[in-house]
Amino acid sequence: MNKRFALAWLVLFVAWFLGSFLVHGVLLHDDYMALTKANLFRPEAEAQKFFPLMILAHIFLAGAFVWIYARGVEAKPWLGQGLRFGVAVIFLTTLPLYLIYYVVQPMPGATVVKQIVFDGILVLILGAIVAFMYRRPA
């Protein structure tokens, strides 16, 4: 592990964690509160007990994201590469996971669409961030 990788991992962790808070803790908060009443989600107080696992999950997400990007980075414009990588990650994780959850859990369709769109935008931003951090000097 070199300094660039470690720094990119840290930056991605912070960006992903804050972005996830914005998406799930702010933008989707009311949607999720309605789902706690239907016993599809844990109540906030109960979920807080598991918060260290949320941090751990974001550590793994950020590390894997940077690791995969760093292995495939090419000598091409960084922004295009980052956005393409973000789209690939969306197709590999975000989109199928929310669709699978929708199939097996009675989630409202509108909530699932919001999850896909908001998390998709976040992943595109994360792709741009990691690409910026791995850009080649001109």
Secondary structure, 3 states (H helix, E strand, C coil): CCHHHHHHHHHHHHHHHHHHHHHHHHHCHHHHHHHHHCCCCCCHHHHHCCHHHHHHHHHHHHHHHHHHHHHHCCCCCHHHHHHHHHHHHHHHHHHHHHHHHHHHCCCCHHHHHHHHHHHHHHHHHHHHHHHHHCCCCC
